[in-house]
């Protein structure tokens, strides 16, 4: 019985520590819009509804400094520098569910 309770507590603790895509997106909204429906700095594609896996791939490229779409690589690198892979996945899932 103790093992079951400890397992449930561990799962609950992990869910509290998991990244919150909506909270993480607040940093993105300044350029991409509250609903991801604006071209960032008038240059980027609309990100709302994009495939989550492709968003993660893009974010990883920006973080690594290997992606520079529309000349925004340096700006994006700074934006994602502190994001973990879990953060990237959470924000990507959130963005993928935004409506265009």
C-alpha positions in Angstrom: 0.0 0.0 0.0 2.8 2.4 0.8 4.4 1.8 -2.6 1.1 2.7 -4.3 0.7 5.9 -2.3 4.3 6.9 -3.0 3.9 6.2 -6.7 0.8 8.4 -6.8 2.6 11.2 -4.9 5.6 11.0 -7.3 3.3 11.3 -10.3 1.6 14.2 -8.8 4.9 15.9 -8.0 6.1 15.4 -11.5 3.0 17.0 -13.0 3.5 20.0 -10.8 7.0 20.3 -12.1 6.1 19.9 -15.8 6.3 22.9 -18.1 3.2 25.0 -18.6 2.9 25.9 -22.3 0.5 28.7 -21.8 2.7 30.4 -19.2 5.8 29.9 -21.4 4.0 31.3 -24.4 3.5 34.7 -22.7 7.1 35.6 -23.6 6.3 34.7 -27.3 3.1 36.7 -27.4 4.9 40.1 -27.5 6.0 39.3 -31.1 3.7 36.5 -32.3 0.4 37.9 -30.8 -1.7 36.5 -28.0 -3.1 33.8 -30.3 0.0 33.2 -32.4 -1.8 34.9 -35.3 0.6 37.7 -36.1 3.8 37.6 -38.1 6.6 38.3 -35.6 8.1 41.7 -36.4 6.2 41.6 -39.6 8.4 38.9 -40.9 7.7 35.4 -39.6 5.0 32.9 -40.6 1.9 32.6 -38.5 2.7 30.1 -35.8 -0.8 29.3 -34.5 -1.8 25.7 -35.4 1.6 24.6 -36.6 2.7 21.0 -36.0 4.1 20.6 -32.5 7.0 18.4 -33.6 8.0 21.0 -36.3 7.9 23.8 -33.7 10.1 21.8 -31.3 12.6 21.2 -34.2 12.6 24.9 -35.0 13.1 26.0 -31.4 16.0 23.6 -31.1 17.6 25.0 -34.2 17.2 28.5 -32.9 18.7 27.5 -29.5 21.6 25.9 -31.2 22.1 28.9 -33.5 21.7 26.9 -36.6 18.3 28.3 -37.7 17.9 31.9 -39.0 14.6 32.3 -40.8 13.9 35.8 -42.1 17.0 37.1 -40.2 15.5 36.5 -36.8 17.9 33.8 -35.7 19.7 36.0 -33.1 16.4 37.3 -31.6 15.0 33.8 -31.4 18.2 32.3 -29.9 17.9 34.8 -27.1 14.3 34.0 -26.6 14.8 30.2 -26.3 18.2 30.2 -24.6 16.8 29.3 -21.2 14.2 26.8 -22.4 14.6 23.2 -21.6 13.5 20.5 -24.1 10.4 20.0 -21.9 9.7 23.7 -22.0 10.0 23.6 -25.8 7.6 20.6 -26.0 5.1 22.3 -23.7 5.0 25.6 -25.6 4.9 23.7 -28.9 1.9 21.8 -27.8 0.2 25.0 -26.7 1.0 26.8 -30.0 -0.2 23.8 -32.1 -3.7 24.1 -30.4 -4.0 27.8 -31.1 -6.6 28.7 -33.8 -5.5 30.6 -36.9 
